[in-house]
Amino acid sequence: MDPDQVLDYAQLYSTDDGIGFSSLGQGAQNTNLLNIPISFWLRRLPCCGNPITPAVEDRTVGVRLRLTSVIGFAQFDSISQFDINTVDLGAIFPGIEVLFKTGELSMLRPYLDVGWAATSSNETTLVFGELGLRTEFVFPWKRWELGLEPRLKASYSFTDIENADLSSFTLSAKMDARYPLGFTIRDQTPDIGVYFQPTWYPDEISYVAADGVERSISSQYELGATFGFRFLAPMLCGLFRWPRLGVGWDFGEGTGGWRIRIGGDRVTRLPLP
């Protein structure tokens, strides 16, 4: 059995906002990934600490360039059919994101990433593309900030590998609640939050169980906590604003593992009432 036949490339290289480290187990196939995204504003919106100038304050459409790197490895335990135990992964994806401000409490964020990816298994290389839509809805309730972020994305890998799972379609809905703490840091109010994110895979994700049998999952769930700032984070080292920090547990249908997230916060935020 060729490891290329069971690696779900679309899932391995699919990216989320924010620097993220994930260590996930699927049967005998364990994957450790580090995502490092960078974004640059080409057309700023009046949000996120951007300078509010007369040219910016009435804008409803913004544009950001994206650049994401993915590194990691997949490990196969107790599978005698495999000639190797690990497969190194690497990828880099430039992309673009367009932000549509649909109201004071909502935002649409379609994006497109296209780049090059590779594994050490048989010197495999591929071109990977992902088209997605991230939406944001924020609801104030007393001192709480409640968020709902439905997301969908579709991806495809172009390669000459036979019998590899190259496409992926993902549907998710992140729900979170944040509460401000009773103090300030550099005149900004920190908050703590909890979140729950169910994710569905209509075309399912393949993995290999300990007995060497290929199986699939159709849904996953993530539950976690975050720490950040309510409206505007203070500057860190005078270079960038303090990112939101989060840790979560992924589970569902035979999978499980930790995720650590740095940054990737939503654009729409509320000031304290």
Secondary structure as UniProt FT lines:
FT   HELIX           3..5
FT   HELIX           9..13
FT   STRAND          19..26
FT   TURN            27..28
FT   STRAND          29..43
FT   TURN            48..49
FT   TURN            54..58
FT   STRAND          61..76
FT   TURN            80..81
FT   STRAND          86..103
FT   TURN            104..105
FT   STRAND          106..119
FT   HELIX           121..123
FT   STRAND          125..141
FT   TURN            142..143
FT   STRAND          144..158
FT   TURN            162..163
FT   STRAND          167..180
FT   TURN            186..187
FT   STRAND          190..208
FT   TURN            210..211
FT   STRAND          214..229
FT   STRAND          235..236
FT   TURN            237..239
FT   STRAND          240..241
FT   STRAND          245..252
FT   TURN            253..254
FT   STRAND          255..262
//
